[in-house]
Amino acid sequence: EALSIKRDADPTFDFCGYLEALPEPDGMYMGNANIIPRQPRLYLYHAYLVYMEAHGYRNALSLTMFGKGLSAMLKEYGLNYEKRRTNQGMQTNLALREESNADWLPKCDEPTAS
């Protein structure tokens, strides 16, 4: 029940509930706000921004603050956060859960607003 209360109170914490941890850091890349167009299935930060927009929140965390808070929030869900630096950027061990598609992710053929 504590998780449910936190999810209702904090949209970033709620977003973390849509993530699942993979055994190795070969999941989504962190990304940044300058990559256009947004690719919420590839970049974790883009997925967060799309989630915030879909729910009508205007004050998204900066990439730095999002990255700093991620580990602690995921621990509360019992998930271990790992990342590694690659030539394509920072790759995480995170993937979006299936319910993200129905709940807030845009359809593949719909361009996201930038």
DSSP file (Angstrom, degrees, kcal/mol; ACC not computed):
  #  RESIDUE AA STRUCTURE BP1 BP2  ACC     N-H-->O    O-->H-N    N-H-->O    O-->H-N    TCO  KAPPA ALPHA  PHI   PSI    X-CA   Y-CA   Z-CA
    1    1 A E     >        0   0    0      0, 0.0     4,-2.1     0, 0.0     5,-0.2   0.000 360.0 360.0 360.0 -33.2    0.0    0.0    0.0
    2    2 A A  H  >  +     0   0    0      1,-0.2     4,-2.4     2,-0.2     5,-0.2   0.892 360.0  52.7 -60.9 -38.8    2.9    2.4    0.7
    3    3 A L  H  > S+     0   0    0      1,-0.2     4,-2.8     2,-0.2    -1,-0.2   0.915 107.2  52.1 -61.4 -42.4    3.9    2.0   -3.0
    4    4 A S  H  > S+     0   0    0      2,-0.2     4,-1.9     1,-0.2    -2,-0.2   0.898 109.7  48.5 -62.1 -41.9    0.4    2.9   -4.1
    5    5 A I  H  X S+     0   0    0     -4,-2.1     4,-1.7     2,-0.2    -1,-0.2   0.926 113.3  47.3 -64.5 -45.2    0.4    6.1   -2.0
    6    6 A K  H  X S+     0   0    0     -4,-2.4     4,-2.4     1,-0.2     8,-0.3   0.896 109.6  53.8 -63.4 -39.8    3.8    7.1   -3.4
    7    7 A R  H  < S+     0   0    0     -4,-2.8     7,-0.3     1,-0.2    -1,-0.2   0.891 110.1  47.6 -62.8 -38.6    2.8    6.4   -6.9
    8    8 A D  H  < S+     0   0    0     -4,-1.9    -1,-0.2    -5,-0.2    -2,-0.2   0.840 117.5  42.4 -69.1 -32.6   -0.2    8.6   -6.5
    9    9 A A  H  < S+     0   0    0     -4,-1.7    -2,-0.2     1,-0.2    -1,-0.2   0.765 116.7  42.0 -87.0 -27.4    1.9   11.4   -5.0
   10   10 A D     X  -     0   0    0     -4,-2.4     4,-2.3    -5,-0.1    -1,-0.2  -0.933  58.3-163.8-131.2 109.0    4.9   11.4   -7.2
   11   11 A P  H  > S+     0   0    0      0, 0.0     4,-2.4     0, 0.0    -1,-0.1   0.837  94.0  53.5 -62.7 -32.3    4.7   11.0  -11.0
   12   12 A T  H  > S+     0   0    0      2,-0.2     4,-1.7     1,-0.2    -5,-0.1   0.915 109.9  47.9 -67.9 -40.6    8.3   10.1  -11.4
   13   13 A F  H  > S+     0   0    0      1,-0.2     4,-0.7     2,-0.2    -1,-0.2   0.894 111.0  51.8 -63.4 -40.1    7.9    7.4   -8.8
   14   14 A D  H >< S+     0   0    0     -4,-2.3     3,-1.2    -7,-0.3     4,-0.3   0.912 105.0  55.8 -63.1 -42.5    4.8    6.2  -10.7
   15   15 A F  H >< S+     0   0    0     -4,-2.4     3,-2.3     1,-0.3    -1,-0.2   0.895  99.8  60.4 -55.6 -41.2    6.8    6.1  -14.0
   16   16 A C  H >< S+     0   0    0     -4,-1.7     3,-1.6     1,-0.3    -1,-0.3   0.767  91.7  68.3 -60.7 -24.6    9.3    3.8  -12.3
   17   17 A G  T << S+     0   0    0     -3,-1.2    -1,-0.3    -4,-0.7    -2,-0.2   0.648  93.0  59.3 -68.3 -14.3    6.5    1.3  -11.8
   18   18 A Y  T <  S+     0   0    0     -3,-2.3    79,-3.5    -4,-0.3     2,-0.3   0.357  93.2  89.6 -92.7   4.8    6.3    0.8  -15.6
   19   19 A L  E <   -A   96   0A   0     -3,-1.6     2,-0.4    77,-0.2    77,-0.2  -0.738  54.9-165.6-104.2 150.4    9.9   -0.4  -15.7
   20   20 A E  E     -A   95   0A   0     75,-2.7    75,-2.2    -2,-0.3     2,-0.4  -0.980  21.5-122.5-129.8 148.2   11.4   -3.9  -15.3
   21   21 A A  E     -A   94   0A   0     -2,-0.4    73,-0.2    73,-0.2    60,-0.1  -0.708  18.2-151.2 -92.6 137.9   15.0   -4.8  -14.7
   22   22 A L        -     0   0    0     71,-3.9     5,-0.1    -2,-0.4    58,-0.1  -0.661  28.4-112.4 -97.8 160.1   16.9   -7.0  -17.1
   23   23 A P  S    S+     0   0    0      0, 0.0    -1,-0.1     0, 0.0    70,-0.1   0.837 100.2  30.0 -62.8 -32.3   19.8   -9.2  -15.9
   24   24 A E  S    S-     0   0    0     68,-0.1     2,-2.5    69,-0.1    -2,-0.2  -0.867  93.4-100.9-125.8 157.9   22.4   -7.2  -17.8
   25   25 A P  S    S+     0   0    0      0, 0.0    68,-0.3     0, 0.0    59,-0.1  -0.381  86.0 110.9 -75.9  65.7   22.7   -3.5  -18.8
   26   26 A D        +     0   0    0     -2,-2.5    67,-0.2    57,-0.0     3,-0.1  -0.089  55.6  89.4-126.0  32.8   21.6   -4.3  -22.4
   27   27 A G  S    S-     0   0    0     65,-3.1    68,-0.2     1,-0.3    66,-0.1   0.244  84.2 -12.6-101.1-136.2   18.2   -2.5  -22.2
   28   28 A M        -     0   0    0     66,-2.9    64,-3.2    63,-0.1    66,-0.4  -0.281  63.6-123.0 -68.5 150.5   17.1    1.0  -22.9
   29   29 A Y  B     -bC  43  91B   0     13,-2.4    15,-3.4    62,-0.3    16,-0.3  -0.630  17.6-125.9 -86.5 154.0   19.6    3.8  -23.4
   30   30 A M        +     0   0    0     60,-2.8    15,-2.4    -2,-0.2    16,-0.3   0.947  45.1 178.5 -66.8 -48.1   19.3    6.9  -21.1
   31   31 A G        -     0   0    0     59,-0.3     2,-0.3    13,-0.1    59,-0.1  -0.147  18.8-118.4  74.8-175.9   19.1    9.4  -23.9
   32   32 A N    >   -     0   0    0      3,-0.0     3,-1.1    12,-0.0    14,-0.1  -0.945  25.2 -96.2-155.2 174.1   18.7   13.2  -23.5
   33   33 A A  T 3  S+     0   0    0     -2,-0.3     5,-0.0     1,-0.2    -2,-0.0   0.662 113.0  65.9 -72.6 -16.0   16.3   15.9  -24.4
   34   34 A N  T 3  S+     0   0    0      2,-0.0     2,-0.6     3,-0.0    -1,-0.2   0.590  73.6 100.8 -84.4 -10.0   18.3   17.0  -27.5
   35   35 A I  S <  S-     0   0    0     -3,-1.1     4,-0.1     4,-0.0    -3,-0.0  -0.663  71.4-134.2 -79.8 119.3   17.6   13.8  -29.4
   36   36 A I  S    S+     0   0    0     -2,-0.6     2,-0.1     2,-0.1    -2,-0.0  -0.976  77.3  32.4-128.1 139.4   14.9   14.5  -31.9
   37   37 A P  S    S-     0   0    0      0, 0.0    76,-0.1     0, 0.0     2,-0.1   0.620  96.8-114.9 -74.9 165.1   12.4   13.0  -32.7
   38   38 A R        -     0   0    0     74,-0.2    74,-0.3    -2,-0.1    -2,-0.1  -0.372  25.2-165.2 -64.8 142.1   11.7   11.4  -29.3
   39   39 A Q    >>  +     0   0    0     -4,-0.1     4,-2.8     1,-0.1     3,-1.6  -0.720   9.8 177.3-129.5  81.4   12.0    7.6  -29.2
   40   40 A P  T 34 S+     0   0    0      0, 0.0     7,-0.2     0, 0.0    -1,-0.1   0.611  79.2  56.1 -67.3 -11.7   10.3    6.5  -26.0
   41   41 A R  T 34 S+     0   0    0      1,-0.1    55,-0.2     5,-0.1     3,-0.1   0.651 118.1  33.0 -89.8 -15.2   10.8    2.8  -26.7
   42   42 A L  T <4 S+     0   0    0     -3,-1.6   -13,-2.4     1,-0.2     2,-0.5   0.777 115.7  53.6-104.3 -39.1   14.6    3.3  -27.1
   43   43 A Y  B  X  -b   29   0B   0     -4,-2.8     4,-2.2   -15,-0.2   -13,-0.2  -0.885  61.7-154.4-111.0 126.0   15.5    6.0  -24.6
   44   44 A L  H  > S+     0   0    0    -15,-3.4     4,-2.2    -2,-0.5   -14,-0.2   0.899  97.5  51.0 -60.6 -44.8   14.5    5.9  -21.0
   45   45 A Y  H  > S+     0   0    0    -15,-2.4     4,-2.4   -16,-0.3    -1,-0.2   0.884 109.6  51.1 -65.5 -36.8   14.5    9.7  -20.6
   46   46 A H  H  > S+     0   0    0    -16,-0.3     4,-2.8     2,-0.2     5,-0.2   0.915 108.4  52.0 -64.0 -42.0   12.2   10.1  -23.6
   47   47 A A  H  X S+     0   0    0     -4,-2.2     4,-2.5    -8,-0.3    -2,-0.2   0.911 109.9  49.7 -60.0 -42.1    9.8    7.5  -22.2
   48   48 A Y  H  X S+     0   0    0     -4,-2.2     4,-2.6     2,-0.2    -2,-0.2   0.930 111.6  47.8 -61.8 -46.3    9.7    9.5  -18.9
   49   49 A L  H  X S+     0   0    0     -4,-2.4     4,-2.4     2,-0.2    -2,-0.2   0.907 113.1  47.9 -62.9 -42.0    9.0   12.8  -20.8
   50   50 A V  H  X S+     0   0    0     -4,-2.8     4,-2.8     2,-0.2    -1,-0.2   0.903 111.1  51.8 -65.0 -41.4    6.3   11.1  -22.9
   51   51 A Y  H  X S+     0   0    0     -4,-2.5     4,-1.5    -5,-0.2    -2,-0.2   0.939 110.1  48.7 -58.2 -48.1    4.8    9.6  -19.7
   52   52 A M  H  <>S+     0   0    0     -4,-2.6     5,-2.5     1,-0.2     3,-0.2   0.919 113.6  46.3 -60.6 -44.9    4.7   13.1  -18.0
   53   53 A E  H ><5S+     0   0    0     -4,-2.4     3,-1.6     1,-0.2    -1,-0.2   0.915 108.7  55.3 -63.7 -43.3    3.1   14.7  -21.0
   54   54 A A  H 3<5S+     0   0    0     -4,-2.8    -1,-0.2     1,-0.3    -2,-0.2   0.801 111.6  44.8 -61.4 -28.9    0.5   11.9  -21.4
   55   55 A H  T 3<5S-     0   0    0     -4,-1.5    -1,-0.3    -3,-0.2    -2,-0.2   0.348 117.5-111.0 -98.7   5.6   -0.6   12.5  -17.7
   56   56 A G  T < 5 +     0   0    0     -3,-1.6     2,-0.4     1,-0.3    -3,-0.2   0.656  64.7 148.3  79.3  15.6   -0.6   16.3  -18.0
   57   57 A Y      < -     0   0    0     -5,-2.5    -1,-0.3    -6,-0.2     3,-0.1  -0.708  25.9-173.7 -85.4 133.9    2.4   17.0  -15.8
   58   58 A R        +     0   0    0     -2,-0.4     2,-1.1     1,-0.2    -1,-0.1   0.712  67.4  69.0 -98.0 -24.0    4.3   20.1  -16.9
   59   59 A N        +     0   0    0     -7,-0.1    -1,-0.2     0, 0.0     2,-0.1  -0.644  63.3 174.7-104.7  79.0    7.3   20.0  -14.5
   60   60 A A        -     0   0    0     -2,-1.1     2,-0.1    -3,-0.1   -11,-0.1  -0.478  36.4-103.4 -77.0 152.3    9.4   17.1  -15.6
   61   61 A L        -     0   0    0     -2,-0.1    -1,-0.1     1,-0.1     2,-0.0  -0.404  37.3-105.6 -70.4 150.9   12.7   16.5  -13.9
   62   62 A S     >  -     0   0    0      1,-0.1     4,-2.8    -2,-0.1     5,-0.2  -0.319  35.7-104.6 -66.6 162.3   15.9   17.5  -15.7
   63   63 A L  H  > S+     0   0    0      1,-0.2     4,-2.6     2,-0.2     5,-0.2   0.905 122.0  52.0 -55.8 -42.9   17.9   14.6  -17.1
   64   64 A T  H  > S+     0   0    0      1,-0.2     4,-2.2     2,-0.2    -1,-0.2   0.937 112.8  42.5 -61.4 -48.9   20.5   15.0  -14.2
   65   65 A M  H  > S+     0   0    0      2,-0.2     4,-1.9     1,-0.2    -1,-0.2   0.878 113.4  53.0 -68.7 -36.9   17.8   14.9  -11.5
   66   66 A F  H  X S+     0   0    0     -4,-2.8     4,-1.2     1,-0.2    -2,-0.2   0.942 111.6  46.2 -60.3 -47.9   16.0   12.0  -13.2
   67   67 A G  H  X S+     0   0    0     -4,-2.6     4,-0.6    -5,-0.2    -2,-0.2   0.869 111.2  52.2 -63.2 -38.6   19.2   10.0  -13.3
   68   68 A K  H  < S+     0   0    0     -4,-2.2     4,-0.4     1,-0.2    -1,-0.2   0.864 114.5  41.2 -67.9 -35.7   20.1   10.8   -9.7
   69   69 A G  H  X S+     0   0    0     -4,-1.9     4,-2.1     1,-0.2     5,-0.2   0.648  94.0  84.1 -87.0 -14.9   16.8    9.7   -8.3
   70   70 A L  H  X S+     0   0    0     -4,-1.2     4,-2.8     1,-0.2     5,-0.2   0.902  86.0  51.5 -58.2 -49.2   16.3    6.6  -10.4
   71   71 A S  H  X S+     0   0    0     -4,-0.6     4,-2.0     1,-0.2    -1,-0.2   0.916 112.1  45.5 -58.3 -47.4   18.3    4.1   -8.4
   72   72 A A  H  > S+     0   0    0     -4,-0.4     4,-1.3     1,-0.2    -1,-0.2   0.903 114.3  48.5 -65.2 -41.5   16.6    4.9   -5.1
   73   73 A M  H  X S+     0   0    0     -4,-2.1     4,-0.7     1,-0.2     3,-0.3   0.918 111.3  49.7 -66.0 -41.9   13.1    4.8   -6.6
   74   74 A L  H ><>S+     0   0    0     -4,-2.8     5,-2.8     1,-0.2     3,-0.8   0.857 103.7  60.4 -65.6 -34.3   13.8    1.5   -8.3
   75   75 A K  H ><5S+     0   0    0     -4,-2.0     3,-1.7     1,-0.3    -1,-0.2   0.881  98.4  58.2 -58.8 -37.7   15.1    0.0   -5.1
   76   76 A E  H 3<5S+     0   0    0     -4,-1.3    -1,-0.3    -3,-0.3    -2,-0.2   0.777 105.9  49.1 -65.8 -24.4   11.7    0.7   -3.5
   77   77 A Y  T <<5S-     0   0    0     -3,-0.8    -1,-0.3    -4,-0.7    -2,-0.2   0.423 123.5-108.5 -88.2  -0.5   10.1   -1.5   -6.3
   78   78 A G  T < 5S+     0   0    0     -3,-1.7     2,-0.4     1,-0.3    -3,-0.2   0.704  76.2 135.9  80.2  20.1   12.7   -4.2   -5.5
   79   79 A L      < -     0   0    0     -5,-2.8     2,-0.5    -6,-0.1    -1,-0.3  -0.829  50.0-139.1-105.7 141.2   14.6   -3.5   -8.8
   80   80 A N        -     0   0    0     -2,-0.4     2,-0.5    -3,-0.1   -58,-0.1  -0.863  17.4-145.0 -98.6 125.7   18.4   -3.2   -9.1
   81   81 A Y        +     0   0    0     -2,-0.5     2,-0.3   -10,-0.1   -60,-0.0  -0.796  24.3 169.7 -96.3 125.3   19.5   -0.4  -11.5
   82   82 A E        +     0   0    0     -2,-0.5    11,-1.6   -58,-0.1     2,-0.3  -0.950   5.2 177.6-130.1 153.0   22.6   -1.0  -13.6
   83   83 A K  E     -D   92   0B   0     -2,-0.3     2,-0.3     9,-0.2     9,-0.2  -0.981   8.4-166.7-149.1 160.2   24.2    1.0  -16.4
   84   84 A R  E     -D   91   0B   0      7,-2.4     7,-3.2    -2,-0.3     2,-0.4  -0.993  26.8-114.6-147.5 148.5   27.2    0.9  -18.7
   85   85 A R  E     +D   90   0B   0     -2,-0.3     2,-0.2     5,-0.2     5,-0.2  -0.699  40.1 170.3 -85.1 132.0   28.8    3.4  -21.0
   86   86 A T  E >   -D   89   0B   0      3,-1.9     3,-1.3    -2,-0.4    -2,-0.0  -0.777  51.2 -96.8-129.0 175.4   28.7    2.4  -24.7
   87   87 A N  T 3  S+     0   0    0      1,-0.3     3,-0.1    -2,-0.2    -2,-0.0   0.776 126.2  51.5 -64.2 -25.4   29.5    4.1  -28.0
   88   88 A Q  T 3  S-     0   0    0      1,-0.3     2,-0.3     0, 0.0    -1,-0.3   0.441 124.5 -93.8 -90.5  -0.3   25.8    4.9  -28.3
   89   89 A G  E <  S- D   0  86B   0     -3,-1.3    -3,-1.9   -59,-0.1     2,-0.5  -0.773  71.6 -16.3 121.4-168.2   25.6    6.4  -24.9
   90   90 A M  E     - D   0  85B   0     -2,-0.3   -60,-2.8    -5,-0.2     2,-0.4  -0.631  61.3-160.4 -78.9 120.1   24.6    5.2  -21.4
   91   91 A Q  E     -CD  29  84B   0     -7,-3.2    -7,-2.4    -2,-0.5   -62,-0.3  -0.861   6.5-160.7-105.2 136.5   22.8    1.8  -21.6
   92   92 A T  E     - D   0  83B   0    -64,-3.2   -65,-3.1    -2,-0.4    -9,-0.2  -0.523  29.7-120.9-107.4 174.0   20.7    0.6  -18.7
   93   93 A N  S    S+     0   0    0    -11,-1.6   -71,-3.9   -68,-0.3     2,-0.3   0.029  79.4 110.4 -98.1  25.1   19.3   -2.7  -17.6
   94   94 A L  E     +A   21   0A   0    -66,-0.4   -66,-2.9   -73,-0.2     2,-0.3  -0.769  40.0 175.7-108.4 147.7   15.8   -1.3  -17.8
   95   95 A A  E     -A   20   0A   0    -75,-2.2   -75,-2.7    -2,-0.3     2,-0.3  -0.958  36.1-101.3-139.6 157.0   12.9   -2.0  -20.2
   96   96 A L  E     -A   19   0A   0     -2,-0.3   -77,-0.2   -77,-0.2     2,-0.1  -0.616  37.6-118.9 -80.2 137.7    9.3   -0.8  -20.3
   97   97 A R    >   -     0   0    0    -79,-3.5     3,-1.6    -2,-0.3     4,-0.4  -0.358  27.9-108.8 -69.3 157.1    6.7   -3.2  -19.0
   98   98 A E  T >> S+     0   0    0      1,-0.3     3,-1.5     2,-0.2     4,-0.6   0.835 114.2  65.5 -57.8 -36.4    4.0   -4.3  -21.5
   99   99 A E  H 3> S+     0   0    0      1,-0.3     4,-2.4     2,-0.2    -1,-0.3   0.670  83.3  76.9 -67.3 -13.6    1.3   -2.2  -19.9
  100  100 A S  H <>>S+     0   0    0     -3,-1.6     5,-2.7     1,-0.2     4,-2.4   0.885  88.2  60.1 -58.9 -37.8    3.1    1.0  -20.8
  101  101 A N  H <45S+     0   0    0     -3,-1.5    -1,-0.2    -4,-0.4    -2,-0.2   0.926 113.2  33.6 -57.8 -48.4    1.8    0.5  -24.4
  102  102 A A  H  <5S+     0   0    0     -4,-0.6    -1,-0.2     1,-0.1    -2,-0.2   0.855 120.6  49.6 -77.2 -34.9   -1.9    0.6  -23.4
  103  103 A D  H  <5S-     0   0    0     -4,-2.4    -2,-0.2     1,-0.1    -3,-0.2   0.899 133.9 -29.2 -78.3 -41.6   -1.5    3.1  -20.6
  104  104 A W  T  <5S+     0   0    0     -4,-2.4    -3,-0.2    -5,-0.2    -4,-0.1   0.542  92.0 112.6-155.7 -14.4    0.5    5.9  -22.1
  105  105 A L      < -     0   0    0     -5,-2.7     3,-0.1     1,-0.1     2,-0.0  -0.479  67.1-115.5 -71.2 140.0    3.0    5.1  -24.8
  106  106 A P        -     0   0    0      0, 0.0    -1,-0.1     0, 0.0     6,-0.1  -0.377  38.0 -95.5 -68.1 154.3    2.1    6.6  -28.2
  107  107 A K    >   -     0   0    0      1,-0.1     3,-1.7     4,-0.1    -5,-0.0  -0.341  38.7-107.2 -65.1 154.4    1.3    4.1  -31.0
  108  108 A C  T 3  S+     0   0    0      1,-0.3    -1,-0.1    -3,-0.1     0, 0.0   0.830 118.1  45.4 -54.1 -37.0    4.3    3.3  -33.2
  109  109 A D  T 3  S+     0   0    0      2,-0.1    -1,-0.3     0, 0.0    -2,-0.1   0.456  91.7  94.0 -93.2   1.4    3.0    5.2  -36.2
  110  110 A E  S <  S-     0   0    0     -3,-1.7     2,-0.2     1,-0.0     0, 0.0  -0.823  75.1-132.2 -92.7 121.9    1.9    8.3  -34.2
  111  111 A P        -     0   0    0      0, 0.0     2,-0.3     0, 0.0    -4,-0.1  -0.490  22.9-126.6 -69.0 141.1    4.6   11.0  -34.2
  112  112 A T        -     0   0    0    -74,-0.3   -74,-0.2    -2,-0.2     2,-0.1  -0.633  25.6-105.7 -86.9 147.5    5.1   12.4  -30.7
  113  113 A A              0   0    0     -2,-0.3    -1,-0.1     1,-0.1   -75,-0.1  -0.436 360.0 360.0 -68.5 143.2    4.9   16.1  -30.1
  114  114 A S              0   0    0     -2,-0.1    -1,-0.1   -77,-0.0    -2,-0.0   0.402 360.0 360.0-117.5 360.0    8.2   17.8  -29.6
